[in-house]
Amino acid sequence: MGVLFAFLAFFAFAAVFVFGILSIVFFARKEKSKGKKQLLFAGGSFAVFIISFIAFGATLSGDETEKKIEVASDEKPIVKDEEKKEPEMSEEEKAEQKKAEENAAADAKAKEEAEAKALAEAEAKAKAEAEAKEESIPREHKAALKKAETYAEMMHMSKAGIYDQLTSEYGENFPKEAAQYAIDNIVWDWKENALKKAETYAEMMSMSDSAIYEQLISEYGEKFTKEEAQYAVDNLK
């Protein structure tokens, strides 16, 4: 329809132009009756032009409106988050949910208490075993361990040197079993002891590094291991 009204408006405009020219020609020839007739035709054509133009505009407006309606119908309605509300639960459902939450909390608490109890029992058992083991150790073994710690701390002796001192008939005269228990259970930094012995030889006797090393590892000297003696010499200042 829009195209039809466009053509009609175009031809009506052309007719206005043609009839207008003819009326001027007839008036110029002083043929007034023919000139008036051409003016009437031009006026009618102009009226047709105006009506066709308006109709054409209305057709375009209608098409735009239809397109907007089609686009709007194709678009899905946007639902806001707050409008996506879940249906409310019934009282029975709420009660079941509350009960489930309470049961879960109770299970978690029970599990936590069971783990705490198991840990406490394990610690108590370990403590009891340690005490039982301590009680089972002969007095002489404990005494040998204390003596070994004293020699290590006060005289910076090596592990082998302490063992010999503990078992020597001119020393502590402990049984070999007690001395071995002491050596097996003493916790000490033997490298640090070797270094302190080396510092003593260096300061008091002005010995060379090689002489100090030999004295530290000697069977008739300090009886440190080669690794401990090397550490001591490497760290002398």
Helices and strands as residue ranges (DSSP letters): H 2-28, H 32-74, G 81-83, H 91-136, H 139-154, H 159-167, H 176-185, H 190-205, H 209-217, H 226-234
